[in-house]
Amino acid sequence: MTNDDIRAALFSLQDTKYRDFQAKLLPTLAAEKIIGVRTPALRKLAKEIAQREDCAGFLRALPHPYFDENQLHAFIISAQKDFDRAIAETKRFLPFINNWATCDQLSPKVFKKNRPSLLSELQPWLKSAHPYTARFAIGMLMQHFLGDDFKSEYAELVAGVRSEEYYVNMMVAWYFATALAKNYDAALPFITEQRLSKWTHNKAIQKAVESYRISDDKKEFLRGFKI
């Protein structure tokens, strides 16, 4: 299945109304770069392509011109069962991610079973100047290292991220709001001591207050720390 075949398959699944809807959610992308394929159809196609011997050709055809191709690429990597290959393909793909949706869709299932090895990979990604590489690393810390796997040193890593990029700062805020929901006592000092930038600090509080996983009395307490 050639890359042209894959692109033709994507256009055969096009939903123009969905494309127009997506374009409003993806302000960093030109509308003509969005085909408009719904996620279930993308996942189905990704599963089919991942089983083919010629799948590697598509994974190496970077950069992809269309958003939907990037989404497809993320789903194929996410289904990879071998940790080393998932890491290698993630490293190859990260520099070419150009939007928050593809960044957040990239989530290899095999990472969950290899957290120690994953952790060593995340730290250089956190320091990346490429916004979606940094966002991805924060997202992985949020997904795999909160709750029972939480350590304050992980939150320190996220709090140390400084960026002018909206999509990086939003992920930092999301991380701390989730940390307050799952590890409230450990995460709280990052808010009470104002360890984050002003915008990110306030956004983290806003997201925490909007969470159904945080009690009303804790929400009221957090509101007192807005700056």
C-alpha positions in Angstrom: 0.0 0.0 0.0 1.8 3.1 -1.2 1.6 6.5 0.5 -0.6 7.7 -2.4 -2.9 4.7 -1.8 -3.2 5.7 1.9 -3.9 9.3 1.0 -6.6 8.2 -1.4 -8.1 6.0 1.3 -8.3 9.0 3.6 -10.0 11.2 1.0 -12.5 8.4 0.4 -13.4 8.7 4.1 -13.7 12.5 4.0 -16.6 14.2 5.9 -16.6 17.8 4.9 -18.8 18.9 7.8 -16.4 17.3 10.2 -13.5 18.9 8.4 -15.0 22.3 8.9 -15.6 21.5 12.6 -12.0 20.4 13.1 -10.6 23.4 11.4 -12.1 25.6 14.2 -10.4 23.5 16.8 -7.0 23.6 15.1 -6.0 27.2 14.7 -2.3 26.4 14.0 -3.3 24.5 10.8 -4.4 25.8 7.5 -7.9 24.4 6.8 -6.9 23.0 3.4 -4.5 20.7 5.3 -7.4 18.9 7.0 -9.1 16.1 5.1 -11.9 15.5 7.7 -11.7 11.8 8.6 -13.5 10.8 11.8 -11.5 9.2 14.5 -13.1 5.7 14.4 -12.4 5.5 10.7 -8.8 6.6 11.3 -8.3 4.0 14.0 -9.7 1.3 11.8 -7.4 2.3 8.9 -4.4 2.5 11.2 -5.0 -1.0 12.4 -5.1 -2.3 8.8 -1.9 -0.4 7.8 0.0 -1.5 11.0 -0.4 -5.1 10.0 1.1 -4.6 6.6 4.8 -5.3 5.9 5.1 -2.1 3.9 3.8 0.0 6.9 7.4 1.4 7.5 7.2 3.3 4.2 4.4 5.5 5.5 6.1 6.0 8.9 9.2 7.3 7.2 7.4 9.6 4.8 7.8 12.7 6.9 6.6 15.4 7.0 3.1 14.4 6.1 1.2 17.3 4.3 -2.2 16.5 5.9 -3.4 16.5 9.5 -5.3 13.2 9.0 -2.0 11.5 7.9 -0.4 12.7 11.1 -3.3 11.4 13.1 -3.0 8.0 11.3 0.7 8.0 12.0 0.1 8.6 15.7 -2.5 5.8 15.9 -0.1 3.3 14.2 2.7 4.1 16.7 0.2 4.0 19.6 -0.6 0.4 18.7 3.0 -0.7 18.6 3.6 -3.6 21.0 7.4 -3.5 21.1 8.7 -0.8 23.5 12.0 -0.1 21.7 10.3 0.2 18.4 7.6 2.5 19.9 10.3 4.7 21.3 12.2 4.8 18.1 9.1 5.7 16.0 8.0 8.3 18.6 11.4 10.0 18.4 11.3 10.0 14.7 7.8 11.5 14.6 7.8 14.1 17.5 9.8 16.8 15.6 7.1 16.7 12.8 4.0 17.1 15.1 2.5 20.5 14.4 -0.7 20.6 16.4 -2.1 19.7 19.8 -4.5 17.0 18.7 -1.9 14.8 17.1 0.4 15.4 20.1 -2.3 14.2 22.5 -3.4 11.3 20.3 0.1 9.8 20.4 0.0 7.5 23.3 1.7 4.1 22.9 0.0 1.5 25.0 3.3 -0.3 25.6 4.6 2.7 27.6 2.5 1.7 30.5 4.4 -1.6 31.0 7.8 0.1 30.6 7.6 3.1 32.9 11.2 3.1 34.2 12.6 3.1 30.6 10.0 5.7 29.5 11.0 8.0 32.3 14.6 8.3 31.1 13.4 9.3 27.6 11.0 11.9 28.9 13.5 14.2 30.6 15.3 15.5 27.5 11.9 15.8 25.7 10.8 18.2 28.5 13.6 20.5 27.7 12.9 20.5 23.9 12.4 23.9 22.2 9.8 22.1 20.0 6.5 22.9 21.7 4.8 19.6 20.9 7.7 17.5 22.0 7.6 19.2 25.4 3.8 19.0 25.5 4.0 15.2 24.8 6.5 14.7 27.6 4.3 16.5 30.1 1.3 14.5 28.9 3.2 11.2 29.4 4.1 12.2 33.0 0.4 13.1 33.6 -0.8 9.8 32.1 1.7 7.4 33.6 3.2 9.0 36.7 0.3 10.3 38.8 -1.7 8.4 41.4 0.2 5.5 42.9 3.2 6.1 40.6 3.6 9.8 41.6 6.8 11.3 43.0 7.3 14.9 43.8 10.4 14.9 41.6 8.2 14.4 38.6 6.1 17.4 39.4 9.4 19.3 39.9 10.3 18.4 36.3 7.0 19.8 35.0 7.2 22.9 37.2 10.6 23.6 35.7 9.3 23.9 32.2 9.2 27.5 31.0 7.8 28.4 27.7 6.1 31.2 25.8 4.1 28.6 23.9 0.3 28.4 24.7 0.0 24.7 24.1 3.0 23.9 26.4 1.7 26.1 29.2 -1.8 24.7 28.9 -0.4 21.2 29.3 1.5 22.2 32.4 -1.7 23.6 33.8 -3.6 20.5 32.9 -0.9 18.4 34.6 -1.1 20.2 37.9 -4.9 20.3 37.9 -4.8 16.5 37.4 -2.1 16.2 40.1 -4.4 18.1 42.5 -7.1 15.6 41.8 -5.0 12.5 42.2 -2.2 13.6 44.6 -3.6 16.7 46.3 -1.3 17.0 49.3 1.8 16.6 47.2 0.8 18.9 44.4 -0.7 21.6 46.6 2.7 23.3 47.5 3.3 24.0 43.8 0.2 26.3 43.9 0.5 27.7 47.4 4.2 28.6 46.8 3.4 30.0 43.3 6.0 27.7 41.6 4.4 28.2 38.2 4.2 31.2 35.9 1.3 33.5 36.6 -0.8 32.4 33.6 -0.2 28.7 34.1 -0.8 29.0 37.9 -4.2 30.6 37.4 -5.1 28.2 34.6 -4.2 25.2 36.8 -6.5 26.5 39.5 -9.3 27.1 37.0 -9.0 23.6 35.7 -8.9 22.1 39.2 -12.0 24.1 40.2 -13.8 22.8 37.1 -12.9 19.2 38.0 -15.5 16.8 39.5 -12.7 14.9 41.2 -11.9 17.7 43.6 -14.1 18.4 46.6 -15.9 21.7 47.0 -14.0 22.7 50.1 -10.7 22.1 48.3 -11.9 24.1 45.3 -12.8 27.0 47.6 -9.3 26.9 49.2 -7.7 26.8 45.7 -9.7 29.9 44.6 -7.9 31.9 47.3 -4.6 31.4 45.6 -5.4 33.0 42.2 -3.1 35.8 41.4 
